[in-house]
Amino acid sequence: MIQPIVIKIHQHAERTDVTMLELHGQLDSVSAGQVEKTLDELVEKKMYRIVIDLHDVNYVSSAGWGIFLGILKEVKSSNGDIKLAGLTDEVNDVFQLLELDNFLPTYKTSKEAILSFK
């Protein structure tokens, strides 16, 4: 059974300049559009420091990875960044295989990712 993606957006209490996107479910070609729309809305609101928490995501398709990379250039050009947190072993295996760690930093927890912003 396909799990729909659930997206929760949080502002960190101490770091209000950082927005956390918490994803639950599977990030595939069906749900990628929903995530892309959410990221586009954050950028439109000039929220350029983004942590994407994937602790409850068990699958990310190439469409999902492409969304993160696609918005990264725009975010970085505005002195922001996208940081990933809580990758499961399965998701991290694909992440490493695709060598995406050259572009997207990862952290064990969303708190570590949030606090890594200078």
C-alpha positions as a printed Julia matrix, in Angstrom:
118×3 Matrix{Float64}:
  0.0    0.0    0.0
  1.3    3.44  -0.92
  1.81   5.76   2.03
  0.83   9.34   1.3
  3.38  11.94   2.33
  2.59  14.05   5.38
  4.35  17.41   5.67
  4.66  19.36   8.91
  6.32  22.78   9.04
  7.92  24.04  12.26
  9.87  27.09  13.35
 12.54  26.39  15.94
 11.83  28.29  19.18
 15.42  29.53  19.55
 16.29  29.79  15.84
 13.28  31.44  14.22
 15.38  32.03  11.09
 15.39  28.27  10.44
 12.35  26.43   9.08
 11.99  22.69   9.58
 10.07  20.56   7.14
  9.19  17.25   8.75
  8.21  14.55   6.25
  6.37  11.31   7.02
  5.76   8.49   4.55
  7.29   7.92   1.13
  8.75  10.61  -1.09
  8.1    9.29  -4.58
  7.02  10.62  -7.95
  3.42  10.89  -6.72
  4.19  12.87  -3.54
  7.17  14.84  -4.89
  4.95  17.57  -6.32
  3.44  18.24  -2.91
  6.89  18.59  -1.32
  8.1   20.79  -4.19
  5.08  23.09  -3.78
  5.78  23.4   -0.05
  9.46  24.23  -0.62
  8.53  26.77  -3.31
  6.14  28.45  -0.86
  8.89  28.68   1.77
 11.26  30.3   -0.74
  8.54  32.74  -1.83
  8.27  33.77   1.85
 12.06  34.27   1.88
 12.62  31.31   4.2
 16.02  30.22   2.93
 17.36  28.25   5.9
 15.62  24.9    5.69
 16.04  21.63   7.55
 14.28  18.63   6.06
 13.69  15.95   8.69
 13.44  12.52   7.06
 13.42  10.35  10.21
  9.99   8.93   9.3
 10.6    8.56   5.54
 11.43   5.05   4.37
 11.83   5.77   0.66
 13.01   8.71  -1.48
 12.8    8.35  -5.27
 14.94  10.16  -7.79
 12.09  12.67  -8.13
 12.4   13.43  -4.41
 16.17  13.89  -4.54
 15.73  16.05  -7.63
 13.41  18.44  -5.79
 15.94  18.99  -3.02
 18.73  19.64  -5.52
 16.52  21.77  -7.75
 15.67  24.27  -5.04
 19.15  24.22  -3.48
 20.65  26.65  -6.01
 17.96  29.25  -5.38
 18.26  28.89  -1.61
 22.06  29.16  -1.65
 21.98  32.23  -3.9
 20.04  33.91  -1.07
 22.64  32.92   1.56
 20.56  29.99   2.75
 20.97  26.24   2.72
 19.06  22.99   2.85
 20.18  20.46   5.43
 18.84  16.95   5.83
 18.31  15.24   9.16
 17.4   11.82  10.49
 17.96   9.76   7.35
 16.99   6.11   7.86
 19.57   3.5    6.88
 17.69   2.67   3.67
 17.39   6.32   2.62
 20.99   7.05   3.59
 22.28   4.11   1.53
 20.75   5.58  -1.64
 21.86   9.09  -0.64
 25.48   7.9   -0.35
 25.28   5.82  -3.53
 24.17   8.9   -5.47
 26.97  10.91  -3.8
 24.51  13.59  -2.77
 26.57  14.29   0.33
 28.66  16.5   -1.98
 25.68  18.88  -2.16
 23.42  18.33   0.83
 24.79  18.11   4.38
 23.2   15.54   6.68
 22.81  15.36  10.44
 21.65  12.66  12.81
 18.96  14.88  14.33
 17.0   17.92  13.26
 18.28  19.76  16.33
 21.9   19.26  15.16
 20.95  20.47  11.68
 19.17  23.55  13.02
 22.05  24.49  15.32
 24.57  24.06  12.47
 23.28  27.23  10.8
 25.59  30.13  11.63
